[in-house]
Structures are given as structure tokens and as C-alpha cells.
Amino acid sequence: MKRRELLKLSLAGAASVALSPAARAEDLPKVIRVGTQKGGFFFPAVRQRHTIEDAFKPLGIEIQWLDFQFGPPLLEAINVGSVDFGYVGDTPPIFAQAANARIRYAAAVKQGGGTQAIIVHKDSPIQSLADLRGKRIAFGKGSSAHNLLVAALEKAGIEWRDIVPTPLAPADATAAFAQGSVDAWSIWDPYLALAELKGDARVLVFAREIHQPNAFVIAAADFIEKYPSLVARLNTVFAAEGVWANAHHEEVAQAQAAATGVDIEATRRFVARSNYSVVPVDDDTIRTQQGVADRFARLGLIPRPVKVADIVWKWTPGS
């Protein structure tokens, strides 16, 4: 499908989402702020294509894109009211909900598990998950990589206290791994692809070998309560873009690389193993996500247990 045809489909789908009485023209926001992660998912490619802007321009609404290094600070921005809508992995919403953040699950993306992994140095003696015992392991605290590490240790029968947890933001973890300051690193794309292609990295285990990873579109609770029709419109356009992205990996990779400056070969690698289907949060996804929440609560890594279903907003496409 050509870009022009896809754009018409996106706009047609968005136009079919009727605005609620509460969202009359005079009540609409002037700007919708969308949070992205550096190189993550396909929001940077969508940004290059101007599809979201084209869908909201008839309503007189501007789209503002705000970049974050990873999920936890993006959700903190949503919580404090400086971002309305964004995309994160499975773990940031758990930590945010446990801290009483004002967020809602708005849509889901069921990942194939090939875009996250635990990596070690190519010449490392670590050959299995069991070998992680006693090792210094980097991960982003409260990120999907945090969940992958916890789940992997659980599978191997290793207690959290039996490793040296080293919480680092991706940029700091990149340097620590390159310098040999950590033995292993739980990380996602594009950092994973860059480490595979440009660094001294070997994949110990992919996420698909450990658990079912999901990702989510998150909206600010106040925004979703005031403008449910706008959130549905956002979901509709991103879902249409996801259909396009799944069928046009090379175009996504080119746009993604141009938008982020990430190496094109690394970008091609992670785009090829990505899924871009934006769908409603169904019961199966809620059950899987509740398992993530219960895992962190059991280990005392969040301040209180949470019920995921309490903050899920039900999106019905086409309604």
C-alpha cells in the first residue's frame, strides 16, 4: 500500500471516531503531547511521516513530540502532566501504578520477544542463566529489561540477592558494558542491536525464551477522562500506521534511522524482529501483566501490590 493510500485509510479511521459531547470544539486542547523513546518502537518513524499531525490538524490540534531515554521518566512526565500519551514496555506502568501515578493503559502491543535480551561479552565464561549467579548485571530500573532480568533469574532458580544488581540508564549501561564494568546487561532495541553489531556482545537469552513480553500505549488519567474520543483517535491512527509498518520494514528502518541517528544496520535488525500491531488491552494481556506486577510485589521491588485491571481503559476500535 502506498503512503498516500495508507494516509487516507488512517484519516478515514480517525474520522470515524466520533467526538464525545464533552469534547466540543471549544473544549479541545490546543496541543497533544506524545512521548517517545530514543529509537524505540516506531513512533520516530510515524513522526517523520506526519500522519498523526494530519489526523488532528482538522480539529485545530497540534502534536508535540517529546523524547525520553527510556520508559520510567516518560511515565513520570505523564504523571506530572507534561505528557499526554506515550509508549513503554511492560514494567514502567507497574512501578508507576504502585507509586499511585495518574496513568491508564490505553492500548497494547504484543511483542514477539526478539527485541529484548540479556547479553554478555563475546569471550565471557557465562554460558547459561545459571552462570549469572554472583555477577554484576546492568538493567534499567523499572524498565522492561528489569522484568526480563527478574524473570530470567526466577527461571534459573537464582535469588535476586544472589546477583549484584546494577541499575543504569541505557547510556550509562552502554559505557559500563563497553568498559567491562558489568558482566551482563539486560537491554532492549536499538541498544541491543547496536551492541550485537558494533559492540563486544553475545546474546545469552532473548526475552521470548523467558516470558511473553508486552508493550503498552499509556495515557494520562486526566487526559483520557476528559478526552476519551481523542485517545481513541490516537489509537486508531497509530493502529493504521502499525499495519503499514508491519508490511514496510525497510521504509520504517530508513525513517527511524533518519529520525534518531541510530545506525541503519542496527535499525534494520531491530525493525525486522519487531511487531507494530496496536490493539486493545484484552483479558489475556491483563493476566500476563498482572503476573509481572505480582512478580515485583513478591520480591518487594515495588512498594505495594497492584491490580492491573484497575487502570485499564477499554478501547473498542471503530466505536
C-alpha angles and dihedrals in degrees: 000000000000120000092248092053092046091049091053089050092049093049092045090052092047092048090055090063103091118217115243121241087253090061100061115159093262091053098049118112118250092223137027112204114213120193120215134184121229107271092342127137112335103292091110089055092047088050090055091051094052091219095137092048090051092051094052101035093085087059092052091246122139121212116224118193119209122190127218132180094231145342108282097060089044091056091046087055090051090049094053093046102252095111128040104191137012149148126252141158127260101277107051093067090052093055091042094051091048087055091051094250116174098242138127134203103241103173141347141229115203105214127211093225097242098106097066129055147152108247134192134186115283093245095041118131087223105110103156141024089260089064091064091078109118093006129131106244127187123214139149108263110240092008131119087259088061090057092046091053094047092047092047092051090047090053091050093047093244119143119229089239089058094071132055102247110212110189110199136159112246096260092051092043090052090058094042092051093047091050093048092243090132129042097215140007131210105209147149136224138319088026089049093052091046091051091049094049104029105022139059093266138140123184111241095182137348120225091247088067092056112034146334106279119204132184129205146211106227127197131191110261093230092048094049092047093050099037110026091150091056091051089050089050091050091050091048094053094043089049090053090048089051090056089053093045094052089056098040108048096155093052090047091050093049093048092044093050092047092050098046107025090233114149110275095228092052089046092051090051096054095039089055091057097041131101117213101184109132109202140163118278101259131193093263091054091048090052092050092047091048087056089056091050093048091050092056093043091050090055093045092241093130124049096240141003115267136203107224094200090064092073101036115118112207112232117192109192113231094015 
